[in-house]
Amino acid sequence: MSATPATADHLDREVFADYLTRTRWFSGKGRTFAVTRIRVLGEVPGRVEGSPRVLIHLVEVTYADPGGTGTERELYQVPLAFYVHPQGRLDHAFIGWWEDPELGWVHAYDAVHDREAMACWLRSFESAPEGEGPLSFHRVPGHQLDTGAHSSPFSGEQSNSSVAFGEDALMKVFRKVTPGVNPDIEIHKVLTELGSDHVAALYGWVESSFADEPSGAGDPTGAADGEEPVMHLAMLQQFLRTATDGWDMALASVRSLLGTPELHATESGGDFAPEATRLGEAVADVHRQLAASFPTETRGPEAAVALAAAMNERLDRALAVVPDLAVHAERLRALFARVAGLGGLEVQRIHGDLHLGQTLRTAKGWKIVDFEGEPAKPLAERTLPDSPWRDVAGMLRSFDYAPRSVEHSQPGGEGDAELTDLRRLRAGEWAHRNRNHFLVAYGGDLTVEQRVLLDAYVADKAVYETVYEARNRPGWLSIPLEALAQIGA
């Protein structure tokens, strides 16, 4: 049963606007915005004597420059822990103090940073009846939670907030939220129930069901007509405490190689090729599991034409930002024309934003994480079927970036042209070797059509990278430009 969340008119919107700009996860920094509404979704029910009250607030942000991201309105989740007296241990998470209609004067803190508040969340997964109340805590059978585990928030995250509960579980709190089913929860639930070895098992999730009434123009994607609205707020999953980030592993391998550049990549003690092979097998397994669990589709020639047109359009926009792309434009358009000539496309549910940073190496093999898709895309687009070769292309570009990023950041070699050239050679060997091992393990011998599609997705990704680097790291622009020079050459 949906319910309209209560509008919190007593709250100062400027206090919340100031807090958003101080966080890492607010995507509107640098844009002109206003907090246009604050609503209370509900209270986290797992409170015991001595615990703070924890209320989940939904903060509506409206932009004065809607052309920035194509979005005029965004919704952010800000869970608050309320205390009567100041809590010095939480000064870093202090949001403000005000008079609450029910509680009187309170000091409000971001609940993610408060152990007492997070303990309420964890207890709610065990004690709160599913589907009752404004907040619904759902459990996936098969794991006994340690409700006494202390919480520890992760630092440095860009778009969400994650909290570890001892060595037992990890909760990801979605900060920018959208009405609809979150693909990270949807896919993890399916793969967990299948017993997949390549994801961290889903233990549960939190959702809110309510009638969204936007205060202004630009309603974000919500439920379709006739559907019960739902908003996913958080997911609880297995904590892979001893796992190593795939990107960090790749960088360590590259540093080992470039530290002794007289050795070939095959001779390096940190050779990554066996891991690239295992990772290719893991991604292939996940794609097969997704194809077996979600609808697949064979699209006709018109889909290939539309894909090529979209790639050409992105190239046109990139050319306006990166003039150096012009020397590659003719070759890229010829490649995209070959895509337009394909007989059709096979599509399914995919990861949507796959790269080495979305992988974890555990003692039991590779795990794939963060199935939310590209954060900049609307939720409705992120859940659509797509070509699995898009995921493969993202991983191949990541294998190219790892050695180039180390090469750009590694000191030494200035004035020694021979050493610089040797390191560049070894970096290229590393990228080529690991791309090949990953691709062979993923798909074996590719057909001509598959190779055309993969090359086009790689080129499309590299075109995107040129725009990103031109705007954020001009010194790294050569990385995607050099990759584009090799495509179709």
N, C-alpha and C positions, 0 to 999 in steps of 0.2 A: 504494500500500500504506500503510495507516494505521499509526501507531505512537504508543504512549502516551508523552507527554513526561515527562522525568525530573523528579521532585520534588526541589527544592533545599532539603533540610532544614537545611543549614548556614547558611542566610541568616536574618538577624534580620528578622522580619516588621514590627516596629515601625519599622525604618529605612525600609522601603518605604512604610509608612503615612504617615510624616512627609513623605516626598518627594511622595507623591500630593497631600497637602493644600497643597503649595507650588506646584503646577502650575496653569496656566489650564485645562487640558483635563480635569481630574478632575471629574466631575459630582456627586460625593457630598459636596462641601464643605457643612458645616452639618448633616450627618446623622451619626448614630452608626453607626460601621462598624468592622470589623476585617479585616485581611488574613488570610485563612484558609488560603491556600496560595500557594506560588510554584513555578512549574515552568519548566524550560528547554525551549523548543521546538526549538532547534538553533543552530548557529553559522553566521554569514554566511560563505560559502565564499571570497569574493574577497580573501583575505589574501595579502599579499606580505611580503618581508623588511622588518622595521622597522614593520609595521602592528600595531596592537593586535588582540587577539582580540575579536570582537564576537559576543555571545550574545544571543538574543532571549528575554526572560523574559515569562512570562504570569502576571500577578498577579491572584489571585482575591480579590474584595472581597465581604464578606457584611454586610448591614445589619441592625441591631437594630430598625429602624423600617420594616418592609417596606411600610407604607402610604404612604410618602413619594412614591414614583414607581410603585408597583405592581411593583417589581422587588426581589427579595431578594438576588440575586447578580449581580455584574458582573465582566467580565474585562477587564483592561487590559494593553496591550502596552508593555513597558519594555525597549528594546534597550540593552544595556550594553557600553561599551568598557572593557576591563581594561588597566591599566598597573601595572607593578611600582613605579614611583616616582610621586610626586604630579605633576600637570600643572597648574601655576599658571594657564595660559591657560584651563583648564576649571573653575575654581573655582565658577562660577555653575551648572555642571551636575553638581557632585559629589553622589553619593548616599551613599557610605560606603566603608569599607575593612574587609576581613575576610580570613580564611584560606580559600582555595579548595582543595578536595581534590586538584585537578590542578595548579593554577598556584602554589600557595603564597599568600603575602600579596599582595593586589592592592588597587589603588585603582579604584573603579568610578565611571564617569561616564555620564550619559545620552548615548548614542551619536549622537543627532540633532544635538548641538551640536559634534561633533568631526569636523573635516575628514578626518582619517585614517580614522576609522571609516566615514564616509559614502562615502569612496573605495572601501572594500571592497564596499559595497552596489552601487555603480555598476559595478564590474568584474564583479560576480556576474551582472548581466544579460547580459553578453557572454560570460562564460566558463563559468558553471555549467550543466551539462546539465539540461534541463528534466525534471521529474518524478523526479529522483534526490535522495536524501537527505531529511532531515526538513523542509527548507525548499526550496521549488521556485520558481525564478525563471523567469517566462515572458516571451517577447518577441512583439510583434506585428510582422510583417515590414514593411519599407518605410522604416526610418530607421536611419542609421548613428550610433550614440551616440559622443559625445566623452568617452571614458573618462578623459581627463586633466583635465576641467573641475573646478574647485574648488567646494565646496559652501558655501551660505550659508543658514542657517535663517531662516525668516520669523518675525516677532515679532507678538504680539497675537492669535494664533489661539485660538479658544475650545474646539474639540472634537477637533482633529487637529493634527499637526505637519507642516509643509511645508518642503521643502529645495530650493533652486534649485541646479542644477549649471551654473555659468557662465550663458550665454545659450541653452543647448541644451535642457535638460530640467528638469522639476519633479517631485519625488517627494512624494506625500502619504502619510505614515505614519499609519495608523489607530490611535488610542489605545484607545478603548473598542471592543473587538472582540466579535463574536458568531459562533459556528459557522454556516456558511452562506455563500451567494454574496452578496458586497456589490453592491448595485445600481449604485453609482457605476462600478465596474469593468465590470459586465455591460453596462450601457447604453453606456458609452464605447467598449467593444470593438465592439459592433454598429454604432454610428454612425460609428466610425472606418473600419470595413471597408466601409461604404456610401459613404464619401467625403464625409460631411456637412461643410458649411462652417460649421456653427454650434456645434461643440465643439472643444476642444483635443484633438488626436490622441492616442490612447493608444499608448504605446511598450511597455509591459509591466506586469507585476504580480507580487507575491510572495504565495505562499500556503503554508499548512501543513496537512497531512492527518494527523489523529491521532484516537485514541479518547478522548473527553472523559469523565472520571469525576468528577462534582461531589463535593466534600467534604461538602456539606450540602444542605439543601432549596433549592428554587428554581432548578432547572436552566434556563439560558437556552435559547432556541430553537436546536436543532441540526438535524442531518440527519434526514430521515424514515427510517423503518425500511427497511433494504435499500439505502440510499444510502451511498456513500462520503463520510465527513465531510470537510469542507473549511473552512478559515478563511482569509479574505483579510486580509493584513497591511499591504500597501502597494500603491500604483499609481504608475507612472512615465508622464508624459505631456509633451506639447509645452509649453514655457515661453513664454507670451505676454508677453514682457518689457515691451513698450511699450503694453500694453492699459491701459485706464482703467476703473475700477470703475463700473458703471452707477449705483449709488446716489450715488457722489461726483459723477458728471456731472450727475445730476438736481439735487442740492443746489446745485451751481455755477450751474445755470440759474435756480433759484429765487432765489438770492442776487442775481444780476444783475437779475432782475425787481423784487424788493423794494427793491433799492438805488435804483431810479428808478420808484417806484410810480405816477407820473403817466402812465406808458406802459401800454398794454394788453399782455397776454401775447403777442398777435400782433405787436406792435411791438418787443418786447424783442430785443436783440442776441443773447441767449442762449436764444432760443426752442427748446424741446426737442421740439416736435411732430414734426419730420421724423425725429428719432431714435425717438420713440415708434412712428411708423409702421413704420420698419425693424425695430424690435424685435418688433412684432406679427407681421410677416411671418416673422421668424426663429422665433418660438415656434410659429406655425402649421406651418412646415416640419418642425420637430423632432417635433411631434405626429403629422404624417403619416408621418414616417419610423419612429417608434415603432409606429404602428398597422400598418405594413407588415411590421415585423420581429418583433413579439411578438403573442401571441394577443389577439384582441379578443372582446367578448362583448356580446350584446343581452340584457339582463335584463328580466324581466317586471314587472308592476305591484307585486308584492310587494317588489321592490328599492327602488322609490320610496317605499313605505310605511316600509320599514326606515330609509331615509335620513332621512326626515322625523322619525321617532321619535328617531333619534340626535341630530339637530339640536335637537329639543325637550328632550332629556335634558341636552345641554350648556348650553342656556339655563337650565334649572332649577338646575344646579349653579352657574352664573355668578350667578344672582339671589341666591344665598345669600352671595356674596362682594361683589357690587356692587348695592346697593339701588337706585341710580339707574337701573338697567336696567328697573325695574318699569313705568315710563311707556311703554316701547316693547314690552313683552311681548305685549300683545294683537295688535298689528300683526305682530310676528314670527311668532307662532303661526298667524296667518291665512296668512302667506306659506308657512310650512312645510306647512300643510294643502294648499295648492295643489301643493306638491311631491308630497305623498302621493297626489294625484289624477292624476299623470302616468301615461301608459300604460306606462312602463318607462324604462330607462337604458341608454345606450351607454357602455361602459367599455373602457379600454385601459391600457397602461403610460403613466405620466405622470412628470413631475419629482417632484411631491409636496410641494415646499417652495419654490415659485417666488416670487421677488420681485426687486426691482432689485439687491439685494446678491448675487444669484446670476447676475449677468450681467457680461460684460466687453465693452467697445467696442474693437475693433481697427481697423487701417487697412483690413482686408478685411471689416469688418462685425461684427455682434453674435455673441458666443459665450455659450452657456449652460453653467454650471458646477455642480458639486456635486449629482449625481443620487442622493444617498443617501436623500432623502426626509426626513420629519420625524424628527429624532434621538430624540425621546421615544417614538416608536412602536417596538414590537418589529419585528425584521427581517422576520418572516413577513408582517406587515401592510404593510410598506413596499414589498414586491415584488408586492402584489396589484394587479390592474387597478382603475382608478378613473376618474371622469369627468374629461376634459380641462378642463371648466369650473372645476374646483377650482384648477388652475394659473392660469387666466385671472383668477379672483377674487383670488388672491394677488397678482398683478401690479397689478390695479386698486387694491387696498388700499395697495400700495406707492406708487403714484402719488398717492394721497391723503395718505400720511404724509410724503412729501418736503417739500411746502410747509408743512405744519403744523409739522413739526419745526424748520424754519428760523424760522418765525414765532415759535415758543415760545422759541427760543434767541437770536434777534437782539436786540441792545440798541437802545435808542432808542425813542421813541414814548411813553414814560411822560409822562403829563400832556398829551399831544397826542392827544386822542380822534379827531380827523379823520385824522391820519396812521395811527393804529392801525387804524381802520376801512378806510382805503384799502388798507393792506397785507393785511388780511384778505380784502378783495374780490379783490385780485390773486392771492393764494394760492389762493382758490377757483377763479378763472379758469384758473390754471395746471393745477390738478388736473383740472378738467372737460375742458379742451382735450386734455390728454395721455391721459386715460382714453379719450376718444372716438377719438382718432387710433389708439391701440393696438388698440381693439376693432374698429374698422372694418377695419384692416389684417389683423387676425386672422381675423375671421369674416364681415365684410360685414353684411348685414341678418339679424338674428337672428329665428328663429321665436318665436311666443308661448311655446312650451314651453322653448326655449333661454333666453329672457329670465327666465322663472320660476326655472329651475335656477340661472342665473348670479346672480340677485338673492339667492337663498337661500344660495348659497355665500359671497357677499360678506357677507351678514348673519352667517352662522355664523363667518366669520373675524373680523369686528368684535366679536362676542360674546367670542370668545377673547381678543382684544386688550384688552377692558375688564378682564378678570381680570388679565392681565399688568400692565397699567398701574396698577391698583389696588394690586397687591402690590409693584411695583417703582418706578413713577414716577407717583405720584398726581396730580402737576401736569399730566400729559399725558392723564389720563383723558377729558378733553373731546374728544380727537381721535376715538376710536372712537364715543363717545356721539353726537357731532354727525353722524357718518356714518350711524349707525343711525336718527337722526331723519329722514333723507332717504329712507330705504327705505320704499316703500309709502305715503309721505305724499301 
